[in-house]
């Protein structure tokens, strides 16, 4: 083969992501540059803001995934191709098996998609920090597709079709919780300890299971179970049992203290 650079499709994709990230960063940092022009070179009072913005872009895969989910929601709604992104009972046995993937990137409303993105931004960055961006994205797909297969195959859990990445995010949440329960979950605009937030969500899903309000709590719990199984097989039985006991102890003690106060 003759020397020289040979074009590969991956080069174009990589370059496209890099250009998109540069453009987005420019828009984010633009207000800070304007403030620097207005207030002079000494903008020390804005350093906390600058630091926070930089921290956001430490986990690029999570940021990419959040924006991809949001833009897919806009595109699907705009092109009116929603039926191709809705998971129906029995789809896994039919030609619509692709919906076990596509349903992850469609949501029921702006509130639904923004809420999921906010939580994904928090737990995704934790998982990415410990395991890497590619592993985080692979786990997102594994938990989401796995839950989709179970829900569609069982058929009894889906009534009017299912959309959303909640199950995948719940699986990531369990991984983040068991990896380091004392980590902080940054879900804009809140910063809360993982050991309190995630068990609260799981407990609410269990207590409200069966309530017909359009929330896929069964899917959440399947995603949580997949996250638990992944952590079990990757760390061992003794680790996961001891970590679950520790998490539940801290959670229950916190609830008791809150009730007493």
C-alpha atoms as one frame of an Amber mdcrd trajectory, in Angstrom:
protein
   0.000   0.000   0.000   1.295   3.418  -0.900   2.119   5.869   1.863  -0.012
   8.791   2.865  -3.178   9.382   4.812  -6.131   7.227   3.924  -9.618   8.522
   4.681 -11.668   6.382   7.037 -15.336   6.867   8.000 -14.333   6.948  11.676
 -12.108   9.968  10.971 -15.108  11.901   9.674 -17.263  10.922  12.642 -14.518
  11.821  15.111 -13.898  15.148  13.396 -17.613  15.893  13.397 -17.868  15.308
  17.147 -14.799  17.456  17.763 -16.178  20.337  15.688 -19.549  20.097  17.463
 -17.869  20.135  20.876 -15.703  23.128  19.949 -18.738  25.081  18.739 -20.720
  24.251  21.859 -17.845  25.146  24.158 -17.502  28.467  22.337 -21.147  29.262
  23.025 -20.828  28.297  26.687 -17.661  30.293  27.289 -18.858  33.332  25.291
 -20.571  35.018  28.303 -17.346  34.659  30.320 -15.323  36.262  27.541 -17.801
  39.119  27.339 -17.558  39.624  31.118 -13.774  39.665  30.807 -14.013  42.445
  28.238 -16.439  44.426  30.387 -14.795  43.984  33.782 -11.182  43.824  32.632
  -8.606  41.089  33.018  -9.367  40.488  36.682 -12.528  38.381  36.685 -11.674
  36.377  39.793 -15.259  36.687  41.027 -16.322  34.567  38.056 -13.733  31.829
  38.602 -16.214  29.514  40.370 -18.477  29.717  37.315 -15.540  29.041  35.005
 -14.481  26.073  37.127 -18.008  24.638  37.105 -18.262  24.951  33.321 -14.921
  23.206  32.857 -16.008  20.385  35.172 -19.054  19.819  33.002 -16.902  18.957
  30.001 -14.668  16.486  31.820 -17.071  13.677  30.914 -17.563  14.153  27.182
 -19.407  10.891  26.477 -22.114  11.778  28.994 -22.500  15.252  27.504 -22.674
  13.807  23.990 -25.283  11.262  25.028 -27.450  13.860  26.769 -27.467  16.130
  23.734 -28.010  13.212  21.362 -31.080  12.074  23.312 -32.501  15.597  23.310
 -31.904  16.208  19.600 -33.305  12.778  18.701 -36.485  13.719  20.574 -36.751
  16.940  18.541 -36.034  15.171  15.241 -38.503  12.327  15.842 -41.267  14.761
  16.782 -40.489  17.065  13.854 -40.447  14.278  11.253 -43.531  12.609  12.761
 -41.892   9.175  12.925 -42.844   8.443  16.524 -44.312   4.944  15.836 -40.843
   3.696  14.861 -39.558   4.665  18.312 -42.302   3.167  20.501 -41.773  -0.237
  22.114 -44.915  -2.370  21.903 -45.773  -5.736  23.490 -44.308  -8.572  21.442
 -42.029  -6.349  19.327 -39.084  -8.559  20.222 -40.786 -11.411  18.348 -41.578
  -9.357  15.220 -39.915  -7.264  12.531 -40.177  -4.318  14.932 -37.450  -5.777
  17.141 -35.423  -2.610  16.459 -37.690  -0.730  18.880 -35.830  -2.315  21.817
 -33.116   0.192  20.855 -35.019   3.117  19.330 -37.413   3.535  22.275 -34.450
   4.723  24.368 -34.195   7.870  22.257 -37.834   8.921  22.286 -39.735  10.481
  25.190 -43.308  11.339  25.952 -42.858  15.078  26.503 -40.313  17.847  27.001
 -40.591  17.386  30.774 -39.908  13.668  30.359 -36.817  14.110  28.198 -35.386
  16.991  30.254 -35.905  15.086  33.499 -34.152  12.014  32.136 -31.288  14.078
  30.738 -30.794  15.820  34.086 -30.493  12.504  35.935 -28.353  10.950  33.185
 -26.007  13.924  33.382 -25.468  13.196  37.067 -25.151   9.402  37.151 -23.483
   9.166  33.746 -20.614  11.390  34.844 -20.088   9.263  37.961 -19.985   6.006
  35.986 -17.786   7.577  33.318 -15.346   8.859  35.915 -14.787   5.351  37.299
 -15.144   3.152  34.225 -14.568   5.419  31.215 -16.847   6.942  28.600 -17.140
   3.944  26.299 -18.009   1.662  29.207 -20.673   4.124  30.392 -22.258   4.233
  26.932 -22.072   0.433  26.575 -23.759  -0.032  29.953 -26.443   2.497  28.988
 -27.269   0.434  25.903 -27.024  -2.862  27.788 -29.428  -1.802  30.523 -31.806
  -0.063  28.107 -31.919  -2.777  25.455 -31.990  -5.533  28.065 -34.973  -3.947
  29.768 -36.669  -3.422  26.406 -36.290  -7.109  25.548 -37.685  -8.216  28.914
 -40.609  -5.785  28.809 -41.550  -6.572  25.226 -41.162 -10.329  25.674 -43.232
 -10.400  28.867 -45.965  -8.334  27.121 -47.885  -7.798  30.370 -45.850  -4.744
  31.448 -46.585  -2.572  28.415 -50.087  -1.243  27.749 -49.922   1.792  25.440
 -46.309   1.460  24.318 -43.122   2.425  26.102 -40.609   5.186  25.400 -37.734
   6.718  27.315 -34.294   5.983  28.716 -35.391   5.770  32.356 -34.613   2.062
  32.717 -31.112   2.492  31.280 -30.494   5.451  33.577 -31.752   3.462  36.565
 -29.258   0.710  35.751 -26.459   3.271  35.624 -27.704   4.704  38.916 -27.343
   1.327  40.633 -23.797   0.965  39.271 -22.919   4.465  40.524 -24.513   3.792
  43.919 -22.687   0.519  44.522 -19.390   1.850  43.191 -19.229   4.728  45.673
 -22.330   5.439  47.814 -20.726   8.603  49.219 -20.371  10.227  45.793 -22.339
  13.382  45.047 -24.988  13.386  42.322 -25.025  16.644  40.378 -28.474  16.823
  38.790 -29.016  20.459  37.822 -29.714  22.443  39.880 -29.240  20.081  42.857
 -26.189  18.382  44.353 -27.216  15.464  46.551 -25.516  12.366  48.001 -25.999
   9.235  45.909 -26.697   7.107  48.985 -29.885   9.083  49.672 -31.196   9.920
  46.197 -31.051   6.597  44.360 -32.514   4.403  47.143 -35.338   6.954  47.429
 -36.186   6.544  43.753 -36.071   2.749  43.953 -38.216   2.710  47.095 -40.804
   5.005  45.501 -40.970   2.733  42.427 -41.605  -0.281  44.659 -44.240   1.436
  46.809 -46.095   2.900  43.806 -45.812  -0.223  41.661 -49.078  -0.883  39.851
 -50.244   2.725  39.934 -51.563   3.573  36.462 -50.135   7.042  35.933 -48.029
   6.444  32.833 -44.748   5.955  34.713 -42.887   2.784  33.739 -41.940   1.667
  37.228 -41.671  -1.953  36.131 -39.065  -0.909  33.573 -37.183   1.072  36.219
 -36.998  -1.984  38.463 -35.863  -4.252  35.616 -33.116  -1.739  34.817 -32.147
  -1.642  38.485 -31.997  -5.447  38.569 -29.719  -5.493  35.514 -27.474  -2.906
  37.190 -27.381  -5.075  40.297 -26.526  -8.214  38.292 -23.784  -6.398  36.385
 -22.188  -5.187  39.617 -22.530  -8.661  41.120 -20.747 -10.396  38.237 -18.063
  -7.703  37.973 -17.231  -7.414  41.686 -18.396 -10.578  43.416 -21.192 -11.720
  45.720 -19.615 -10.721  49.030 -18.849  -7.204  47.839 -22.345  -6.529  46.621
 -24.011  -7.947  49.750 -21.810  -5.887  52.069 -22.351  -2.758  49.958 -26.132
  -3.199  49.882 -26.230  -3.685  53.670 -24.100  -0.573  54.144 -26.250   1.527
  51.775 -29.529   0.423  53.357 -28.183   1.065  56.859 -27.151   4.628  56.009
 -30.426   5.249  54.188 -32.596   3.977  57.054 -30.614   5.865  59.706 -31.009
   9.045  57.651 -34.776   8.526  57.413 -35.010   8.008  61.167 -32.994  11.165
  61.867 -35.174  13.186  59.472 -38.372  11.932  61.128 -37.010  12.718  64.605
 -36.034  16.245  63.611
